[in-house]
Amino acid sequence: MKIKLTTVYVDDQEKALHFYTQILDFTKKADFSNGSFRWLTVVSPDEPDGTELQLALNDNPAGHAYQQAIFQQGQPAINFYTEDVKGDHERIKARGGDFIMAPTEVPGSTIAQLHDTCGNIIQITQLARW
């Protein structure tokens, strides 16, 4: 069994596509519509056949409530791993990323958090070397 797809709810798919591709540097994988429904996914350029992140419109009341609740609690909607959180922080910040937490050492890792412009907090984590 594998994890092939995970979802993050967004309040605007076009804005989300811009953020995840232009600010975070992911690659668009799938983009097709059926009426008002749009299936939109991105992947890491390092793993083009890896796990896809669906940028799902939060037009479902349950999805909208979930997205708002975790945002209000300050909880990240998704966590990305990196080998260089400080370098990614500088690169993303230079592209306009809105960080709410600069790289911060916590037990076992260094983390940074930012807004994705679409209603979510994103966490970037670099695991400590043992």
Phi, psi and chi 1 to 4 in degrees:
 res  aa     phi    psi   chi1   chi2   chi3   chi4
   1 MET       -  142.9 -162.7  176.1  -37.6      -
   2 LYS  -132.8  157.1  -64.0 -177.9 -161.4  178.7
   3 ILE   -93.1  115.7  -62.9  172.5      -      -
   4 LYS  -108.3  -23.6 -176.2   64.2  178.6  159.6
   5 LEU  -148.0  139.7  176.4   76.0      -      -
   6 THR  -137.2  159.9 -169.6      -      -      -
   7 THR  -122.6  141.8  -60.3      -      -      -
   8 VAL  -126.2  132.6   64.2      -      -      -
   9 TYR   -82.4  138.8  -70.1  100.8      -      -
  10 VAL  -131.9  152.4  -61.3      -      -      -
  11 ASP   -89.6   -8.0   57.3   18.3      -      -
  12 ASP  -155.7  110.4 -177.4  -49.4      -      -
  13 GLN   -66.6  -34.9  -73.2  177.8  -56.6      -
  14 GLU   -68.1  -43.2 -154.6   54.5   45.9      -
  15 LYS   -62.6  -41.6 -137.7  169.8   36.2  170.2
  16 ALA   -63.2  -43.7      -      -      -      -
  17 LEU   -59.7  -43.1 -178.6   60.4      -      -
  18 HIS   -61.0  -48.4  173.5   79.0      -      -
  19 PHE   -61.1  -51.4  175.0   81.7      -      -
  20 TYR   -71.2  -27.0  -74.2   89.6      -      -
  21 THR   -94.9  -41.6   60.0      -      -      -
  22 GLN   -88.7  -33.5  -57.4  -58.1  -50.6      -
  23 ILE   -92.7  -48.3  -53.7  -63.0      -      -
  24 LEU   -88.5  -17.2  -66.6 -173.3      -      -
  25 ASP    77.0   24.2 -154.1   27.1      -      -
  26 PHE   -75.8  170.5  -72.3  113.2      -      -
  27 THR  -114.6  135.4  -57.3      -      -      -
  28 LYS   -66.0  130.9 -178.9  169.1   63.9  170.4
  29 LYS  -106.0  -51.7  177.3   79.3  174.1 -170.1
  30 ALA  -133.5  142.0      -      -      -      -
  31 ASP  -157.0   99.4 -172.7   -0.4      -      -
  32 PHE  -146.4  155.2   57.5   88.4      -      -
  33 SER  -122.5  154.7  -61.8      -      -      -
  34 ASN  -140.1   98.2 -175.8    5.8      -      -
  35 GLY    67.4 -127.2      -      -      -      -
  36 SER   -86.8   -7.2   63.1      -      -      -
  37 PHE   -83.4  133.9  175.6   78.5      -      -
  38 ARG  -126.7  123.6 -178.0  178.7 -176.9 -171.4
  39 TRP   -96.1  114.9  179.8  -95.4      -      -
  40 LEU  -133.9  122.9  178.7   61.4      -      -
  41 THR  -133.0  154.7   67.6      -      -      -
  42 VAL  -129.1  160.5  -64.4      -      -      -
  43 VAL  -138.4  164.2  -66.1      -      -      -
  44 SER   -70.6  136.3  167.5      -      -      -
  45 PRO   -65.0  -19.7   20.8  -28.6      -      -
  46 ASP   -77.2  -19.8  -62.9  -28.3      -      -
  47 GLU  -137.8   70.3  -65.5 -177.9  -31.9      -
  48 PRO   -61.0  -21.4   16.6  -25.1      -      -
  49 ASP  -106.9   15.2  -66.1  -39.3      -      -
  50 GLY   -85.5 -160.5      -      -      -      -
  51 THR   -60.8  132.2  -56.5      -      -      -
  52 GLU   -95.3  144.7  -66.6  179.0   54.2      -
  53 LEU  -106.7  113.9  175.7   62.4      -      -
  54 GLN   -81.9  128.0  179.2 -167.2   15.8      -
  55 LEU   -95.9   87.7  -53.8  175.0      -      -
  56 ALA   -92.1  131.5      -      -      -      -
  57 LEU   -64.7  133.5 -171.7   59.9      -      -
  58 ASN   -84.4   37.4   68.2    1.2      -      -
  59 ASP   -78.9   -3.7   57.9   -6.8      -      -
  60 ASN   -86.2  127.0  173.7  -48.1      -      -
  61 PRO   -53.7  -38.6  -25.3   33.8      -      -
  62 ALA   -68.1  -42.9      -      -      -      -
  63 GLY   -63.7  -41.2      -      -      -      -
  64 HIS   -63.9  -46.3 -176.8   71.8      -      -
  65 ALA   -63.2  -42.6      -      -      -      -
  66 TYR   -60.8  -49.1  169.3   77.2      -      -
  67 GLN   -59.1  -47.1 -179.3 -167.8   25.7      -
  68 GLN   -65.0  -40.7  -75.5 -172.0  -37.5      -
  69 ALA   -64.4  -46.5      -      -      -      -
  70 ILE   -71.1  -32.1   63.1  170.7      -      -
  71 PHE   -64.0  -46.3 -177.1   84.5      -      -
  72 GLN   -64.6  -28.4  -70.7  171.1   -4.5      -
  73 GLN   -81.4   -7.2  -67.9  174.0    1.6      -
  74 GLY    76.2   21.8      -      -      -      -
  75 GLN   -93.6  131.0 -178.6  178.6  -21.4      -
  76 PRO   -62.3  139.5  -22.2   33.4      -      -
  77 ALA   -78.0  -27.3      -      -      -      -
  78 ILE  -155.1  153.8 -163.8  153.2      -      -
  79 ASN  -127.0  125.5 -168.3   -9.6      -      -
  80 PHE  -109.0  143.0  -61.4  118.9      -      -
  81 TYR  -101.1  146.5  -75.9   83.4      -      -
  82 THR  -143.3  161.1 -178.7      -      -      -
  83 GLU   -94.2  -10.0  -64.4  -66.0  -40.3      -
  84 ASP  -147.8   77.4 -178.0   13.1      -      -
  85 VAL   -63.7  -37.0   70.9      -      -      -
  86 LYS   -68.3  -41.3  -69.1  177.9 -178.0  175.0
  87 GLY   -65.5  -42.2      -      -      -      -
  88 ASP   -64.7  -39.4  -75.5  -21.4      -      -
  89 HIS   -57.5  -47.6  171.2  -98.9      -      -
  90 GLU   -65.5  -43.0  -69.1  -54.7  -44.5      -
  91 ARG   -63.6  -46.6  176.5 -177.9   56.6   81.3
  92 ILE   -68.5  -40.7  -67.1  166.3      -      -
  93 LYS   -62.1  -41.2 -168.6  173.0  170.6 -176.8
  94 ALA   -64.4  -25.4      -      -      -      -
  95 ARG   -89.6    2.2  -68.1  179.9  178.2  177.2
  96 GLY   104.7    7.2      -      -      -      -
  97 GLY   -63.6  138.0      -      -      -      -
  98 ASP  -101.3   91.2  177.8   22.9      -      -
  99 PHE   -79.6  136.1  -80.2   85.8      -      -
 100 ILE  -103.4  -12.5   57.8  173.3      -      -
 101 MET  -146.4  117.0  177.5 -167.8  -67.0      -
 102 ALA   -68.9  166.4      -      -      -      -
 103 PRO   -50.4  125.6  -29.9   38.1      -      -
 104 THR  -133.7  129.5  -56.6      -      -      -
 105 GLU   -77.4  129.8  -70.6 -172.7   26.2      -
 106 VAL  -130.0  166.2  -63.6      -      -      -
 107 PRO   -54.1  120.3  -28.5   36.8      -      -
 108 GLY    87.1   -6.9      -      -      -      -
 109 SER  -165.9  174.1   62.6      -      -      -
 110 THR  -120.4  131.5  -58.2      -      -      -
 111 ILE  -125.2  155.7   62.6  172.9      -      -
 112 ALA  -139.6  151.4      -      -      -      -
 113 GLN  -133.0  145.4  -66.6 -178.4  -13.0      -
 114 LEU  -147.7  163.0   69.5  154.7      -      -
 115 HIS   -84.7  143.9  -70.2  -97.9      -      -
 116 ASP   -96.6    9.4   74.8  -10.0      -      -
 117 THR    69.9    0.9   72.9      -      -      -
 118 CYS  -127.1   21.4  -56.7      -      -      -
 119 GLY    99.5   13.4      -      -      -      -
 120 ASN  -130.5  154.4  -60.3  -64.0      -      -
 121 ILE  -100.6  132.1  -63.0  170.4      -      -
 122 ILE  -111.3  135.7  -56.0  -59.8      -      -
 123 GLN  -111.3  138.1 -177.2  163.4  -59.5      -
 124 ILE  -115.8  128.5  -57.9  170.3      -      -
 125 THR  -125.6  133.3  -59.1      -      -      -
 126 GLN  -115.9  116.9 -179.8  179.1  -13.5      -
 127 LEU   -70.1  144.5  -62.0  175.9      -      -
 128 ALA   -69.1  147.2      -      -      -      -
 129 ARG   -85.0  131.3  -58.5  -88.5 -168.9  -97.5
 130 TRP   -95.0      -  -59.0  106.4      -      -
